[in-house]
């Protein structure tokens, strides 16, 4: 594939991806979402941010906290807030 790092995109990564990265020695930046309260698109995450942001982050971190490939957590990409 020609890389040694993966950035997941705006949602919880598949457990199979993280296991493969653990086995292959890849490093992963697990990204949670790309929208907070300001809308980027009409039906985006901003509509449920207040209700789900903390739950989604806790779920992401707890699920992958013991995987050696996950070396960084991201709470947003190109977020204007």
C-alpha positions, 0 to 999 in steps of 0.5 A: 500500500505504500504507507505506515499510517492511516487516518480514519474518516469521521466515524468509528473504524471497523474493528477488523481495520484496527486489528489488521493495523495492530498486526501489521505495525501500522499507526492509526489516527482515529477520527470521530467526526468532521462537524460540530455545531456549525453545519457543513451539509444540510443533514450533517452531524450538527443536528445531533452533536449536543446529544451524541458527541460525548457518547460517540467519543467515549465509545470510540476511545473505550473501544480502541484504547488498548490497541497499540496501533491507535496512537492519536485521537482526532475530535474533528477535521476542518471544523469551523467552530 
